[in-house]
Amino acid sequence: MRTTSFASLSFTACLVCASSFVLAQKPTFDCAKAQGEVEELICSDPSLAALDQELAEAYRAALAKARDGLDKQLKVEQRGWVKGRNECWKAKNKTWITATWTVDTVKDCVDAHYRLRTAELQAIWRLLPPKTVSFACQNNPANVVVADFFATDPTTIRLERGDRTATLWLVGSENNALYEGQNVSVILKGNDLKLSWLDTRTGETDELQCKKQ
């Protein structure tokens, strides 16, 4: 009677797990058709391939929630994002991701683009539950900024003030509490929030000191 040792079974199981892990690290696009330095890098780097898979999952979830033509808009935005990601081949010198976040390698640029886009989709489409906090600004309870915090990687804030909204990401460590987005930044210390937000309609920047309500 043939017997199989526990060690042999464990070894076989480990091989299966390792094979599954390697397969899981393939990106969502066909590497045989990869074009350009960035796509070739993603195909050769398991960590970037995993980020590609994570983004694809978030994108599918967002598309499933998109209604009334927003799915078409989302597809256009995603195609634009891919073009931007592929521009990371230029990031061989100091390259800005946000106002203060810089990278100087192609891989770091691609990594940042994936993380920010995934976090952005998770926040905008509420694929994760937010923690909502309201702040009163300039000592005026009616001058309110609403911040939705999402436990993404990096942490994301969706800000709302009047008819304006913005997406910001944590830059650096939690201890710095600096969040940056397009034309907007936030410094968060305890219950205090300092907001700098450019109004592109007027060209003026709102500088607000706010406190948690």
C-alpha positions in Angstrom: 0.0 0.0 0.0 1.4 3.3 -1.0 1.6 6.0 1.6 2.2 9.7 1.4 4.0 11.5 4.2 2.6 14.7 5.8 5.8 16.4 4.8 5.3 15.5 1.1 1.7 16.8 1.2 2.9 20.0 2.9 5.6 20.5 0.3 3.1 19.9 -2.5 0.7 22.4 -1.0 3.4 25.0 -0.7 4.3 24.5 -4.3 0.6 25.0 -5.3 0.4 28.1 -3.1 3.6 29.5 -4.5 2.4 28.9 -8.1 -0.9 30.6 -7.3 0.9 33.6 -5.8 3.1 34.0 -8.9 0.1 33.7 -11.2 -1.8 36.3 -9.1 1.0 38.8 -9.7 0.3 39.0 -13.5 -1.2 42.4 -14.5 -4.6 42.6 -16.1 -3.3 43.4 -19.6 -1.6 41.0 -22.0 2.1 41.2 -21.3 2.8 39.7 -24.8 1.4 42.9 -26.1 3.0 45.3 -23.6 4.1 48.5 -25.2 6.7 50.9 -23.8 8.9 50.9 -20.8 6.2 51.3 -18.2 4.0 48.4 -19.3 7.1 46.2 -19.6 8.2 47.2 -16.1 4.7 46.3 -14.7 4.9 42.9 -16.4 8.3 42.2 -14.9 7.6 43.5 -11.4 5.3 41.4 -9.2 4.5 44.3 -6.8 3.4 46.6 -9.6 1.4 43.8 -11.2 -0.4 43.3 -7.9 -1.2 47.0 -7.8 -2.6 46.7 -11.3 -4.9 43.9 -10.1 -6.0 46.0 -7.1 -6.8 48.9 -9.3 -8.7 46.7 -11.8 -10.9 45.4 -8.9 -11.7 48.9 -7.7 -12.4 50.1 -11.3 -14.8 47.2 -11.9 -16.6 48.0 -8.6 -16.9 51.6 -9.5 -18.2 50.8 -13.0 -20.9 48.6 -11.4 -22.1 51.6 -9.4 -21.9 54.1 -12.3 -25.3 55.2 -13.6 -26.8 57.7 -16.1 -23.9 58.0 -18.4 -21.3 58.2 -15.6 -19.9 54.8 -16.7 -18.9 56.4 -20.0 -17.2 59.3 -18.2 -15.4 56.8 -15.9 -14.1 54.9 -18.9 -12.8 58.1 -20.4 -11.1 59.1 -17.1 -9.5 55.7 -16.8 -8.1 55.9 -20.4 -6.6 59.3 -19.5 -5.2 57.8 -16.3 -3.5 55.0 -18.3 -1.9 57.6 -20.5 -0.6 59.5 -17.5 0.8 56.3 -15.9 2.6 55.5 -19.1 4.3 58.9 -18.9 6.2 57.7 -15.9 9.0 56.6 -18.2 10.1 60.2 -17.9 10.5 60.0 -14.1 14.2 59.3 -14.0 14.8 62.7 -12.3 12.8 64.5 -9.7 9.1 64.2 -10.6 6.2 65.6 -8.6 3.3 63.4 -7.7 1.6 66.1 -5.5 2.8 69.5 -4.4 5.4 68.1 -2.1 5.5 64.4 -2.9 8.3 63.6 -5.4 9.8 60.5 -6.9 13.0 59.9 -8.9 12.5 56.4 -10.4 10.1 55.0 -13.0 9.0 52.3 -10.6 8.2 54.8 -7.7 6.2 56.9 -10.2 4.2 54.0 -11.4 3.6 52.8 -7.8 2.4 56.2 -6.8 0.1 56.5 -9.8 -1.5 53.1 -9.0 -2.0 53.8 -5.3 -3.5 57.3 -5.8 -5.9 56.1 -8.5 -7.1 53.1 -6.6 -7.6 55.2 -3.5 -9.4 57.9 -5.5 -11.9 55.4 -7.0 -12.5 53.8 -3.6 -13.2 57.3 -2.1 -15.3 58.9 -4.9 -17.4 55.8 -5.4 -17.5 54.9 -1.7 -16.2 51.4 -2.2 -15.1 51.7 1.5 -17.1 53.2 4.3 -16.1 56.7 5.2 -15.6 58.4 8.6 -17.3 61.7 8.2 -16.2 64.8 10.2 -17.5 68.3 10.0 -15.3 71.4 10.7 -16.5 74.9 11.4 -14.1 77.5 9.8 -13.1 81.0 10.7 -15.1 80.7 14.0 -18.3 80.6 12.1 -20.5 77.6 12.7 -22.2 78.2 9.3 -18.9 78.1 7.4 -18.6 74.4 7.3 -16.2 72.0 5.6 -17.2 68.3 5.6 -14.4 65.7 5.4 -15.0 62.1 4.6 -11.9 60.0 5.6 -11.3 56.7 3.8 -9.0 53.9 5.0 -7.2 53.6 1.7 -3.5 53.3 0.9 -2.6 56.1 1.2 -5.4 57.5 3.4 -7.8 59.6 1.3 -10.0 62.6 2.2 -13.0 63.8 0.2 -13.7 67.4 1.1 -16.9 69.3 0.5 -17.5 73.0 0.9 -20.6 74.5 -0.7 -20.7 73.3 -4.3 -17.0 72.3 -4.3 -15.5 68.9 -3.8 -11.9 67.7 -3.8 -9.9 64.5 -3.3 -6.8 64.6 -1.2 -4.2 62.0 -0.2 -2.0 61.6 2.9 1.5 62.7 2.0 4.2 61.1 4.1 3.4 59.6 7.5 0.3 59.9 9.7 2.3 62.0 12.1 2.7 64.7 9.5 -1.1 64.8 8.8 -0.5 66.6 5.5 -3.0 65.9 2.8 -2.6 67.2 -0.8 -4.8 67.1 -3.9 -5.2 69.2 -7.0 -5.0 72.9 -6.0 -5.8 72.0 -2.4 -4.0 71.0 0.8 -5.0 70.2 4.4 -2.9 70.1 7.6 -4.7 68.2 10.3 -3.7 68.5 13.9 -6.0 67.0 16.6 -9.3 68.8 16.2 -7.8 71.6 14.1 -7.8 71.7 10.3 -5.9 74.2 8.2 -7.2 74.4 4.6 -5.7 76.0 1.5 -8.0 75.7 -1.5 -7.5 77.5 -4.8 -10.8 78.5 -6.5 -10.0 78.1 -10.2 -13.1 80.1 -11.1 -11.8 83.3 -9.4 -8.1 82.6 -9.1 -8.2 83.2 -5.4 -7.0 80.9 -2.7 -9.1 80.3 0.4 -7.0 80.0 3.5 -9.2 78.7 6.3 -8.6 77.8 10.0 -11.2 75.2 11.0 -12.2 73.3 14.1 -14.0 70.0 14.5 -17.6 70.4 15.4 
